[in-house]
Amino acid sequence: MMQVAEIVVDVPTMQTNRPWTYLIPKSLINILVPGMRVVVPFGNSNRQIQGFVVTVHESTETAQLKPVISVIELNPVLTPELIQLGNELANRNFVFMVSMYQAMLPNVMRAKYSKQLRLNQPDALKQPEVQAMFADRDLVDFNAGDVDMALLPALKAYQQQGVLDVVYQVDNRAKVKLVRMITPLLSTNEYDQLRHALRATAKKQARLLTYLMKLGSNPQSTTQFEKQAGVTANDIKVAAQKGWVEIEEVEAYRIPKLVEPIKQTTPLTLNSEQQDAYDQIVAAVNGQTNHVFLLEGVTGSGKTEIYLQVIAQVLSQNRTALMLVPEITLTPQMVHRVKGRFGSMVAVMHSGLSDGERYDEWRRVKRHEAQVVIGARSAVFAPLDNIGIIIVDEEHESSYKQEENPRYHARDVAILRAKYHNAVVVLGSATPSLESRARAQRNRYTLLRLTHRALANPLPTSEVVDMRDVIKQGGDDIFSDQLLKKIGDRIDRNEQSVLMLNRRGYANFLMCRQCGFVPMCPNCDLAMTVHQDTKRLECHICGANQPIPNECPMCGSDRIRPYGTGTQKVEEQLQIRFPNARIIRMDVDTTRKKGATDRLLTQFGQKKADILVGTQMIAKGLDFPDVTLVGILNADTTLNLPDFRASERTFQLITQVSGRAGRADKKGEVVIQTYNPQHYAIALAKQQDYERFFSKEMQIRHTWRYAPYYYSVQIKISHQFENQVAKAAYQLVEWLRNKIADDTIIFGPAPTTVRRMKNRYYYQILIKFKHDTGLEKALTELMADAQNLSKDGIQLAIDREPVSLI
């Protein structure tokens, strides 16, 4: 009997989408365990690739097995739970197992491969240029740019003769940060004696010894030592040679830094509604029963304080906690609150960190040095053991859904992980998704409601402004007189305003008033957005950009003008109207740089600005006591999208951003500017009446057979030629009709809302169903066929429960 390992290899194809059996060599017996990353030979060429060990067992049939070459780390990177979870998610979401495993790890732990030429027969090399390549080496790099293209025919011939081989190397990009540290080796008295024995001219050594006397026995980095002692690296080297200090390289974590220092906080007294919710959640935590709670609380109702106190209870039981926020905009303020309560026990995981910071935070969790994880979508895979609570804040947010492969919804993953750990899940929101609220109605989740704000202050009063009337009366299409007056009042009273327009850039598009020409993206069927700060037109899908023309490229007229409004234009117009106002703009363009989100929010929190202008990234989670006015400049931005969730998203967005006003002891006001004041989503958002909205929207969903009454799957097909993708889409629909149940509904195929993106044409098919095992089998079969389609240039994606149909 020999030890063998079942290994999922880093080759994302249907043919390889299973564990492969490898022999464990004697040197790795009792070392190799499930969850480890290894290097294995694969295919006829035995090229080296990365693999994940999923099981280890004994076998008698080992004669034909290839051996594992080496391990990448000595410790497993995936826990048994994550291995099982990866398999389940791969099957459910029609993705490859290896893709799912890689999504669970920091970016630097995804393998990078390099090619090398290996010389087998040095004497057989006859061509001088090839001989010069190898010189006295047996291996040379064979990646792009490493080899003269003119030598490729000769190299190919030598390879066919067996003189050369192409070999692949697995490069481990997960690097530990090392810091050179100085440790004093002598006592204060000994340093003093040495200092007095120095010559009068040895001033640098005297300065160094004086600093060592002050330092005591505490280690210090060489960088800090040089700066504070006023010495050079060579001076330190001499000190080490004399036996005064020891220099060694030690591992150091790259800890994410916040602009403002963390202030320690203590638990607040809960009101009766908060206490009741806390008691029910803690009872489930104490009983270690798997349970899902939906915490529906109006904005400012104190959901976060409940989260923190539940986490404290979990930690007291030596269990761990995971808290998800929907996007990194929310992270700085939430990190301050969580770290303020739990300090160094907290690890932060989100895409705004550098690769090194994410890797180090992941290692802190893996080593059990952090017991609380807070982060965005991918943090749901944090390698926590013994989880007691998983909190999904703003659970309704669409950003919890991964839109690219591997497609998964963090809320669903959280529930699966909690089931494994017998843990509790808390889904929190002022405006829960209809799916979650429907599950609570059917008692699959326990509904907990907070109907009042935690400080007993009232919800802000809201006013809806019909922009049709404003424009009829010759008014501005950006700001109504009511909103401008209220902004001016806030500036006079030294209070703050938040203005939201969910469209970045300066203007929506450019158009010639003479001939009607609109500059379109060369790669996408989309008008290019005007960016006045960079003086360029930009496509927000593919990133293509070009200078803003001074005259029409079609007719030569100078009557080419920007149309529509983005956050840049709002900022510009505000500065004209309020020249002394301090304005901060937050959108994708201003928050690209690392730490920009935290810096801008800190400035606003320190009252270094009177007005915060932004897209939907400012709609949630922000808690500033002096914000007493919220203005929603165009409440219809999401309402008119061709998506069945458009009304739900509009209601949620208006309700959430309205909740930023009046969160402390000052009364809040909201101005909602709209061209559809009669629409139920806007009228009910004005009243913050979630219950009536839920009832109304559920009736519509039932009539049109959408979620949560029906499950859905979206299939997207693309090709560089439209006739090809249309043909494939229609053939696919015909094939599906013979596989599905009678009550399953197929819509399409039809072009997507933006027909062409990045020079590919897209068609979509929407399938709605109740229960259909035939469909599940057909989709699995379709996933396998996708590779054959790709040979013809057709790309296919299957998305279960899509959050957007655009």
TORMARVEX-709703 format. One line per field, with one value per residue (C-alpha): residue number from 1; residue in three letters; y, x, z. Coordinates in pm, whole numbers. Each point is the difference from the previous one (the first is absolute). Layout:
nr NUM,...
rest ALA,...
Y Y,...
X X,...
Z Z,...
! end
This chain:
nr 1,2,3,4,5,6,7,8,9,10,11,12,13,14,15,16,17,18,19,20,21,22,23,24,25,26,27,28,29,30,31,32,33,34,35,36,37,38,39,40,41,42,43,44,45,46,47,48,49,50,51,52,53,54,55,56,57,58,59,60,61,62,63,64,65,66,67,68,69,70,71,72,73,74,75,76,77,78,79,80,81,82,83,84,85,86,87,88,89,90,91,92,93,94,95,96,97,98,99,100,101,102,103,104,105,106,107,108,109,110,111,112,113,114,115,116,117,118,119,120,121,122,123,124,125,126,127,128,129,130,131,132,133,134,135,136,137,138,139,140,141,142,143,144,145,146,147,148,149,150,151,152,153,154,155,156,157,158,159,160,161,162,163,164,165,166,167,168,169,170,171,172,173,174,175,176,177,178,179,180,181,182,183,184,185,186,187,188,189,190,191,192,193,194,195,196,197,198,199,200,201,202,203,204,205,206,207,208,209,210,211,212,213,214,215,216,217,218,219,220,221,222,223,224,225,226,227,228,229,230,231,232,233,234,235,236,237,238,239,240,241,242,243,244,245,246,247,248,249,250,251,252,253,254,255,256,257,258,259,260,261,262,263,264,265,266,267,268,269,270,271,272,273,274,275,276,277,278,279,280,281,282,283,284,285,286,287,288,289,290,291,292,293,294,295,296,297,298,299,300,301,302,303,304,305,306,307,308,309,310,311,312,313,314,315,316,317,318,319,320,321,322,323,324,325,326,327,328,329,330,331,332,333,334,335,336,337,338,339,340,341,342,343,344,345,346,347,348,349,350,351,352,353,354,355,356,357,358,359,360,361,362,363,364,365,366,367,368,369,370,371,372,373,374,375,376,377,378,379,380,381,382,383,384,385,386,387,388,389,390,391,392,393,394,395,396,397,398,399,400,401,402,403,404,405,406,407,408,409,410,411,412,413,414,415,416,417,418,419,420,421,422,423,424,425,426,427,428,429,430,431,432,433,434,435,436,437,438,439,440,441,442,443,444,445,446,447,448,449,450,451,452,453,454,455,456,457,458,459,460,461,462,463,464,465,466,467,468,469,470,471,472,473,474,475,476,477,478,479,480,481,482,483,484,485,486,487,488,489,490,491,492,493,494,495,496,497,498,499,500,501,502,503,504,505,506,507,508,509,510,511,512,513,514,515,516,517,518,519,520,521,522,523,524,525,526,527,528,529,530,531,532,533,534,535,536,537,538,539,540,541,542,543,544,545,546,547,548,549,550,551,552,553,554,555,556,557,558,559,560,561,562,563,564,565,566,567,568,569,570,571,572,573,574,575,576,577,578,579,580,581,582,583,584,585,586,587,588,589,590,591,592,593,594,595,596,597,598,599,600,601,602,603,604,605,606,607,608,609,610,611,612,613,614,615,616,617,618,619,620,621,622,623,624,625,626,627,628,629,630,631,632,633,634,635,636,637,638,639,640,641,642,643,644,645,646,647,648,649,650,651,652,653,654,655,656,657,658,659,660,661,662,663,664,665,666,667,668,669,670,671,672,673,674,675,676,677,678,679,680,681,682,683,684,685,686,687,688,689,690,691,692,693,694,695,696,697,698,699,700,701,702,703,704,705,706,707,708,709,710,711,712,713,714,715,716,717,718,719,720,721,722,723,724,725,726,727,728,729,730,731,732,733,734,735,736,737,738,739,740,741,742,743,744,745,746,747,748,749,750,751,752,753,754,755,756,757,758,759,760,761,762,763,764,765,766,767,768,769,770,771,772,773,774,775,776,777,778,779,780,781,782,783,784,785,786,787,788,789,790,791,792,793,794,795,796,797,798,799,800,801,802,803,804,805,806
rest MET,MET,GLN,VAL,ALA,GLU,ILE,VAL,VAL,ASP,VAL,PRO,THR,MET,GLN,THR,ASN,ARG,PRO,TRP,THR,TYR,LEU,ILE,PRO,LYS,SER,LEU,ILE,ASN,ILE,LEU,VAL,PRO,GLY,MET,ARG,VAL,VAL,VAL,PRO,PHE,GLY,ASN,SER,ASN,ARG,GLN,ILE,GLN,GLY,PHE,VAL,VAL,THR,VAL,HIS,GLU,SER,THR,GLU,THR,ALA,GLN,LEU,LYS,PRO,VAL,ILE,SER,VAL,ILE,GLU,LEU,ASN,PRO,VAL,LEU,THR,PRO,GLU,LEU,ILE,GLN,LEU,GLY,ASN,GLU,LEU,ALA,ASN,ARG,ASN,PHE,VAL,PHE,MET,VAL,SER,MET,TYR,GLN,ALA,MET,LEU,PRO,ASN,VAL,MET,ARG,ALA,LYS,TYR,SER,LYS,GLN,LEU,ARG,LEU,ASN,GLN,PRO,ASP,ALA,LEU,LYS,GLN,PRO,GLU,VAL,GLN,ALA,MET,PHE,ALA,ASP,ARG,ASP,LEU,VAL,ASP,PHE,ASN,ALA,GLY,ASP,VAL,ASP,MET,ALA,LEU,LEU,PRO,ALA,LEU,LYS,ALA,TYR,GLN,GLN,GLN,GLY,VAL,LEU,ASP,VAL,VAL,TYR,GLN,VAL,ASP,ASN,ARG,ALA,LYS,VAL,LYS,LEU,VAL,ARG,MET,ILE,THR,PRO,LEU,LEU,SER,THR,ASN,GLU,TYR,ASP,GLN,LEU,ARG,HIS,ALA,LEU,ARG,ALA,THR,ALA,LYS,LYS,GLN,ALA,ARG,LEU,LEU,THR,TYR,LEU,MET,LYS,LEU,GLY,SER,ASN,PRO,GLN,SER,THR,THR,GLN,PHE,GLU,LYS,GLN,ALA,GLY,VAL,THR,ALA,ASN,ASP,ILE,LYS,VAL,ALA,ALA,GLN,LYS,GLY,TRP,VAL,GLU,ILE,GLU,GLU,VAL,GLU,ALA,TYR,ARG,ILE,PRO,LYS,LEU,VAL,GLU,PRO,ILE,LYS,GLN,THR,THR,PRO,LEU,THR,LEU,ASN,SER,GLU,GLN,GLN,ASP,ALA,TYR,ASP,GLN,ILE,VAL,ALA,ALA,VAL,ASN,GLY,GLN,THR,ASN,HIS,VAL,PHE,LEU,LEU,GLU,GLY,VAL,THR,GLY,SER,GLY,LYS,THR,GLU,ILE,TYR,LEU,GLN,VAL,ILE,ALA,GLN,VAL,LEU,SER,GLN,ASN,ARG,THR,ALA,LEU,MET,LEU,VAL,PRO,GLU,ILE,THR,LEU,THR,PRO,GLN,MET,VAL,HIS,ARG,VAL,LYS,GLY,ARG,PHE,GLY,SER,MET,VAL,ALA,VAL,MET,HIS,SER,GLY,LEU,SER,ASP,GLY,GLU,ARG,TYR,ASP,GLU,TRP,ARG,ARG,VAL,LYS,ARG,HIS,GLU,ALA,GLN,VAL,VAL,ILE,GLY,ALA,ARG,SER,ALA,VAL,PHE,ALA,PRO,LEU,ASP,ASN,ILE,GLY,ILE,ILE,ILE,VAL,ASP,GLU,GLU,HIS,GLU,SER,SER,TYR,LYS,GLN,GLU,GLU,ASN,PRO,ARG,TYR,HIS,ALA,ARG,ASP,VAL,ALA,ILE,LEU,ARG,ALA,LYS,TYR,HIS,ASN,ALA,VAL,VAL,VAL,LEU,GLY,SER,ALA,THR,PRO,SER,LEU,GLU,SER,ARG,ALA,ARG,ALA,GLN,ARG,ASN,ARG,TYR,THR,LEU,LEU,ARG,LEU,THR,HIS,ARG,ALA,LEU,ALA,ASN,PRO,LEU,PRO,THR,SER,GLU,VAL,VAL,ASP,MET,ARG,ASP,VAL,ILE,LYS,GLN,GLY,GLY,ASP,ASP,ILE,PHE,SER,ASP,GLN,LEU,LEU,LYS,LYS,ILE,GLY,ASP,ARG,ILE,ASP,ARG,ASN,GLU,GLN,SER,VAL,LEU,MET,LEU,ASN,ARG,ARG,GLY,TYR,ALA,ASN,PHE,LEU,MET,CYS,ARG,GLN,CYS,GLY,PHE,VAL,PRO,MET,CYS,PRO,ASN,CYS,ASP,LEU,ALA,MET,THR,VAL,HIS,GLN,ASP,THR,LYS,ARG,LEU,GLU,CYS,HIS,ILE,CYS,GLY,ALA,ASN,GLN,PRO,ILE,PRO,ASN,GLU,CYS,PRO,MET,CYS,GLY,SER,ASP,ARG,ILE,ARG,PRO,TYR,GLY,THR,GLY,THR,GLN,LYS,VAL,GLU,GLU,GLN,LEU,GLN,ILE,ARG,PHE,PRO,ASN,ALA,ARG,ILE,ILE,ARG,MET,ASP,VAL,ASP,THR,THR,ARG,LYS,LYS,GLY,ALA,THR,ASP,ARG,LEU,LEU,THR,GLN,PHE,GLY,GLN,LYS,LYS,ALA,ASP,ILE,LEU,VAL,GLY,THR,GLN,MET,ILE,ALA,LYS,GLY,LEU,ASP,PHE,PRO,ASP,VAL,THR,LEU,VAL,GLY,ILE,LEU,ASN,ALA,ASP,THR,THR,LEU,ASN,LEU,PRO,ASP,PHE,ARG,ALA,SER,GLU,ARG,THR,PHE,GLN,LEU,ILE,THR,GLN,VAL,SER,GLY,ARG,ALA,GLY,ARG,ALA,ASP,LYS,LYS,GLY,GLU,VAL,VAL,ILE,GLN,THR,TYR,ASN,PRO,GLN,HIS,TYR,ALA,ILE,ALA,LEU,ALA,LYS,GLN,GLN,ASP,TYR,GLU,ARG,PHE,PHE,SER,LYS,GLU,MET,GLN,ILE,ARG,HIS,THR,TRP,ARG,TYR,ALA,PRO,TYR,TYR,TYR,SER,VAL,GLN,ILE,LYS,ILE,SER,HIS,GLN,PHE,GLU,ASN,GLN,VAL,ALA,LYS,ALA,ALA,TYR,GLN,LEU,VAL,GLU,TRP,LEU,ARG,ASN,LYS,ILE,ALA,ASP,ASP,THR,ILE,ILE,PHE,GLY,PRO,ALA,PRO,THR,THR,VAL,ARG,ARG,MET,LYS,ASN,ARG,TYR,TYR,TYR,GLN,ILE,LEU,ILE,LYS,PHE,LYS,HIS,ASP,THR,GLY,LEU,GLU,LYS,ALA,LEU,THR,GLU,LEU,MET,ALA,ASP,ALA,GLN,ASN,LEU,SER,LYS,ASP,GLY,ILE,GLN,LEU,ALA,ILE,ASP,ARG,GLU,PRO,VAL,SER,LEU,ILE
Y 0,346,344,191,343,115,337,264,146,358,-72,151,-225,-251,-290,77,109,-286,-118,-181,-272,50,-209,154,-46,-128,346,137,-287,129,354,30,74,120,372,30,158,-224,-11,-299,-118,5,-111,-180,264,-28,375,119,158,89,-227,-16,-319,-96,-345,-231,-378,-332,-201,-314,118,243,-133,255,296,311,122,337,216,235,196,377,50,-232,89,-47,316,-145,-147,-318,225,221,-304,-133,347,47,-325,95,350,-127,-241,253,288,-194,91,-201,-128,159,338,-22,-91,287,245,-96,114,335,102,-68,-367,-51,-178,178,-217,56,-194,-105,-177,-293,-122,-382,-56,287,-166,-13,380,112,345,269,229,-283,-100,361,-4,-282,89,-195,-44,-288,210,330,196,-51,258,286,225,-243,-161,147,-82,-84,-300,-163,-233,-130,-44,-188,-235,-65,-72,-257,-168,-20,236,256,-21,267,-25,191,139,91,335,69,369,-18,172,69,349,-8,289,36,37,109,-158,150,-271,187,172,375,0,-192,245,288,-153,-49,359,136,-217,149,247,361,-8,-303,220,-228,-301,210,112,-360,-127,284,-97,-368,101,169,-287,-261,-359,83,-109,273,4,116,274,147,-49,187,288,44,-73,210,-278,-185,-364,-42,126,-265,-267,94,-12,-354,-105,131,-208,303,-90,-289,54,-246,-5,-63,-40,308,42,267,134,218,357,234,379,58,-187,-263,117,-268,-19,-172,-165,236,-55,-165,120,-246,-93,-46,-204,-232,-60,-53,-249,-213,-7,-78,-280,-170,69,-148,-305,-38,-52,85,282,291,332,286,321,261,337,353,208,107,-269,-131,-323,38,16,-325,-156,107,-130,-334,-32,65,-285,-233,87,-73,-358,-23,-3,228,260,111,330,93,348,46,226,155,344,-132,-163,292,110,-356,-99,290,-123,-368,61,257,-280,-300,148,-229,-296,147,-77,204,-152,191,93,346,-151,-74,-363,-17,137,-245,-291,100,50,-343,-153,166,-168,-334,6,77,338,177,-124,260,61,302,44,11,-286,-220,14,-258,-259,111,-311,26,-306,-53,283,114,291,125,347,122,376,167,-350,132,141,-137,35,-318,-186,-77,93,-179,-362,-155,141,-27,202,77,-17,-358,-95,148,-217,-313,72,61,-333,-177,170,-8,376,286,230,355,171,370,271,289,-120,-381,-171,-139,-351,27,164,-266,-272,174,10,-378,-40,-128,298,164,362,254,357,331,265,296,171,-93,357,42,280,15,-115,290,176,-44,225,-117,259,-56,104,20,302,149,-12,128,305,60,-146,-196,-367,-82,191,104,332,-194,-202,301,195,-287,-47,371,-22,-289,193,300,-225,-180,-329,-248,-125,-324,5,-320,-43,-355,94,88,217,349,-73,-311,60,255,96,226,236,43,-361,-206,-190,-169,-139,-371,-242,-179,-329,20,110,280,378,117,192,351,46,369,-32,-206,166,-342,-222,-334,-332,-133,-358,-54,308,134,376,286,381,208,145,377,-53,-278,-271,-57,348,227,209,155,-55,-322,2,-229,-133,-144,32,-189,55,215,246,6,91,274,152,-9,187,268,39,-24,135,-21,-355,-281,-298,-362,-224,-378,-226,-258,274,158,-322,-201,52,-221,156,275,-110,10,335,171,-131,101,354,19,-139,264,266,102,11,135,-219,-362,-81,-360,-299,-287,-76,271,-137,-251,-27,356,146,369,197,335,-130,148,13,-269,87,-268,178,-250,-273,-155,-111,-361,9,-7,-287,-302,-233,-152,115,368,107,-192,154,349,-39,-140,270,291,-147,-71,339,177,-172,195,312,91,-292,192,274,224,-33,-144,88,-177,147,-258,143,-216,-2,-282,125,-222,-326,-224,-67,373,83,-282,73,357,-146,-267,-249,-332,-209,154,-14,-368,-78,195,-137,-360,26,114,-273,-263,124,-2,-316,143,-65,-84,-198,-152,-98,134,-72,238,-129,253,-82,217,1,262,-33,59,-253,-273,74,34,-336,-173,157,-117,-350,-11,96,-272,-253,111,-29,-376,-26,210,-56,116,284,137,325,114,365,88,-19,376,245,137,363,99,-220,27,20,-18,-92,-299,-32,-131,-187,-123,-267,17,-318,11,-317,-149,-341,-157,-284,-24,361,-59,-294,200,291,-236,-150,350,88,-294,105,356,-108,-129,328,195,-164,194,323,-21,80,-119,89,-152,218,-147,260,302,329,200,-78,293
X 0,126,-124,-169,-161,-306,95,-200,238,23,-138,-352,-160,-286,235,212,-281,46,260,300,187,371,254,137,381,168,138,-357,-171,-169,71,-258,-350,-327,-5,368,122,240,194,-86,84,-298,-77,218,271,-2,1,7,-320,-158,-256,-214,3,-358,49,285,-47,173,-12,150,-34,289,210,-119,-26,214,159,-60,307,-6,-214,-41,-63,42,-347,-337,-153,-353,-182,-209,-307,120,86,-353,-148,199,-137,-356,26,169,-288,-267,143,128,366,321,115,345,-157,-200,304,202,-280,34,363,183,107,368,-79,-121,275,219,172,327,156,362,211,191,315,18,292,257,225,-283,-27,164,-146,224,-292,-174,330,42,-352,89,369,79,-366,-243,-317,-100,-325,-240,-271,-101,296,262,95,83,-293,245,125,-342,31,336,-131,-305,225,222,-312,-123,343,-17,296,-223,-314,-251,-66,-254,63,-258,95,-125,-92,-104,296,45,117,332,130,361,-16,270,0,229,223,152,-126,-26,311,203,-94,93,342,65,-99,246,278,-40,243,-118,-20,-237,-308,-227,71,-62,-335,-88,89,-196,-308,44,1,-340,-137,48,-68,-275,58,-36,-1,323,-189,-138,332,197,-246,-28,363,138,230,53,-46,377,14,-256,198,314,-200,-114,359,105,-274,-198,-318,-150,-150,-258,-280,-341,-342,-224,-365,-114,-289,-255,15,-292,19,-136,131,-227,-181,-98,-373,-221,-341,-298,-326,-252,-359,-285,-21,376,7,-274,185,329,-157,-145,325,212,-236,68,376,8,-192,242,-293,13,-249,-55,-135,-116,60,-219,70,-67,309,167,-175,326,52,379,-2,-197,259,286,-160,-87,360,123,-218,134,360,-64,-73,335,-177,61,-206,-33,-156,-66,-64,-109,278,324,-160,-165,315,195,-282,-98,364,34,-303,98,369,-101,-179,229,341,267,-241,-142,125,-113,-48,-108,119,117,302,330,70,255,-244,-271,243,118,-353,-90,302,-96,-342,148,238,-288,156,-323,-341,-219,1,-165,0,-181,-129,311,53,-277,273,223,171,-173,-52,-281,-218,-272,-159,-8,-145,-97,-58,-215,-88,-212,300,66,378,-10,-43,318,-81,296,108,-14,-349,-121,-211,175,-330,-58,359,-39,-306,183,299,-222,-171,338,99,-344,28,-248,-48,-131,-115,-36,-168,-243,-132,40,4,-339,148,118,-318,-211,201,-67,-372,12,192,316,169,-92,-106,123,-123,137,-261,158,337,238,24,-379,48,-252,60,74,-291,-9,-117,-51,69,-154,278,-247,-159,340,106,-340,51,342,192,325,10,257,-114,-349,-42,-113,322,225,-167,42,367,60,-174,228,313,-120,-70,337,-179,75,-182,27,-100,-31,-8,59,194,369,178,-96,-277,-171,102,108,-229,24,-299,56,-10,-81,330,82,356,-34,251,191,-25,-349,-347,2,37,324,-28,142,275,77,285,209,-150,-78,-290,3,-183,-96,-13,330,196,59,53,71,34,-320,-34,-41,-204,-220,202,-293,-109,273,-245,116,-347,104,-110,-12,-343,-113,160,263,162,280,-254,-191,322,78,-349,-7,330,-145,-312,180,351,105,-130,248,-99,117,-88,-4,-32,211,218,95,39,225,314,64,-138,-191,-339,117,177,-305,-243,237,20,-379,-34,245,-225,263,-281,-355,-134,68,-94,11,-145,-176,323,-102,-352,64,162,130,-71,84,-183,3,-158,-351,-80,0,-75,-73,58,-161,-195,-88,355,-64,-378,8,243,-135,15,-275,187,5,-279,149,344,-148,-193,305,236,-229,-77,365,138,-288,110,329,-188,-78,177,89,-186,-62,-309,57,-162,0,-74,-82,13,-183,-185,-227,-139,-306,200,-63,372,67,-320,54,374,-97,-198,266,-289,168,-305,-228,275,60,-370,-34,317,-81,-334,178,264,-272,-188,312,146,328,203,-76,-289,217,365,190,309,152,210,219,159,251,198,188,-259,-367,-135,207,-117,-364,14,157,-253,-303,144,58,-360,-130,227,-115,-371,38,167,-214,-324,-331,-41,354,0,265,29,218,244,34,289,115,-76,345,21,376,264,377,-51,-220,-375,-212,-330,-179,-253,-202,-147,-260,-99,-135,171,155,254,13,114,273,133,-21,196,272,17,10,296,187,-95,119,356,-100,-180,310,191,-233,56,-327,16,-278,-76,-266,-116,-229,-227,144,-24,-13,-153,164
Z 0,-96,92,-281,-24,-192,-149,-188,-258,-121,-346,-23,-263,13,-80,307,234,246,253,-154,188,68,185,318,1,316,78,27,184,317,-120,-276,135,-160,-75,-97,-322,-190,-326,-220,-354,-235,-353,-254,33,382,31,357,131,331,162,314,208,85,154,105,19,-62,-321,-151,-362,-26,-288,-257,235,-33,324,166,-72,300,243,-33,374,296,130,-170,-147,-17,298,-38,16,-287,-214,47,-55,-321,-145,90,-146,-316,-66,87,-202,-305,49,24,338,-32,-80,320,209,-144,78,368,19,-23,-351,69,62,-354,-189,-250,-256,-181,-289,-29,-262,145,-181,-5,-244,9,-257,-255,-22,-327,-63,161,93,191,164,113,148,238,57,317,103,-43,47,-163,33,-290,60,-228,-73,136,-331,-342,-233,-281,200,38,-305,125,354,-133,-196,301,208,-255,13,383,40,177,212,99,374,209,346,263,152,352,21,365,161,369,91,188,210,124,376,248,345,271,155,297,314,48,225,-256,-274,232,70,-372,-70,259,-145,-349,-152,-3,-380,-11,4,-209,220,310,-144,-84,352,162,-203,94,368,-51,-210,269,-108,-254,-363,-266,-379,-162,-187,321,182,-266,0,377,89,-286,-127,-327,-102,9,361,97,-186,200,325,-87,-74,341,168,120,-191,-195,-346,-133,-254,155,-154,16,-90,-244,211,-188,130,57,-27,350,305,152,312,250,69,255,-48,-8,184,-231,-25,41,-372,-24,320,-123,-330,185,242,-278,-198,308,104,-335,34,351,-119,-292,-234,-367,-42,-241,130,-222,195,-166,157,-117,-77,326,206,148,-192,20,381,8,-234,228,318,-162,-124,356,125,-272,86,367,-108,-185,-334,-298,-186,-362,-103,-362,-137,-362,-128,113,39,316,128,158,232,84,59,244,191,4,77,258,184,-68,-91,-143,-3,-324,-353,-301,-346,-309,-349,106,177,-171,-90,282,257,-105,17,349,132,-141,179,329,-26,-106,298,240,83,-101,114,-173,-376,-161,-375,-330,-217,-24,378,26,-72,290,147,338,219,251,-132,238,-187,-360,-55,-347,30,-267,-116,-288,-185,-351,50,210,-331,-194,-359,-162,33,247,57,359,241,329,188,-119,83,349,62,-122,225,301,-57,9,328,167,2,-10,-300,40,-321,71,-206,13,-335,-19,-338,-94,-2,361,125,-175,176,330,-86,-49,331,-168,160,331,-53,257,-46,126,-74,180,-11,280,134,-14,-255,-283,-355,-237,-167,-378,-282,-359,-269,-344,-238,-289,165,81,-365,-124,219,-155,291,15,-103,273,309,98,185,309,10,-61,280,244,-94,62,337,104,-96,203,302,-32,-70,-277,-310,-198,-368,-200,-375,-115,-310,-9,-254,-116,-250,-134,-361,-260,-289,-299,-17,-374,-122,312,5,333,56,67,150,-279,192,158,-110,254,-10,159,327,27,263,26,253,-244,-311,-144,-105,179,-36,344,-129,-181,106,-352,-1,-238,19,11,-354,-48,-313,-137,-177,-238,-112,138,204,327,148,172,365,305,104,329,341,197,338,-150,-140,329,183,-253,15,380,14,-229,213,335,-67,364,54,56,-216,-5,-294,43,-301,-180,-149,337,200,-235,208,300,319,-186,133,361,-51,-156,261,280,-142,-16,353,126,-159,-252,-258,-5,-280,-96,-361,-113,-175,178,191,247,45,278,338,34,343,44,272,-184,-322,11,-372,-267,-362,-260,-329,-235,175,-339,-91,101,-49,-379,-41,-193,299,215,312,-110,237,291,-56,-27,326,177,-126,91,343,75,-103,174,319,-1,120,361,166,319,188,-301,-216,-347,-333,-336,-343,-269,-354,-254,-330,129,334,-30,-26,299,59,41,189,252,33,94,292,67,-5,-72,95,-262,-261,75,-39,-326,-159,99,-182,-316,31,43,-307,-219,155,124,315,274,-156,-271,-23,-298,-208,-251,-290,-181,-335,-185,-323,-200,-282,75,-250,164,353,-108,-180,301,239,-202,-34,374,76,-231,170,348,-83,-30,341,234,194,-145,250,-50,-196,-249,-103,-296,-150,-26,-22,335,84,-123,-308,-60,275,-46,-368,81,-63,288,4,309,92,322,148,279,183,323,18,-306,28,-379,-22,259,-203,-322,149,123,-348,-148,221,-151,-353,62,-79,-343,-66,102,-287,-230,190,195,372,228,365,226,288,264,165,-183,188,-324,-338,-179
! end
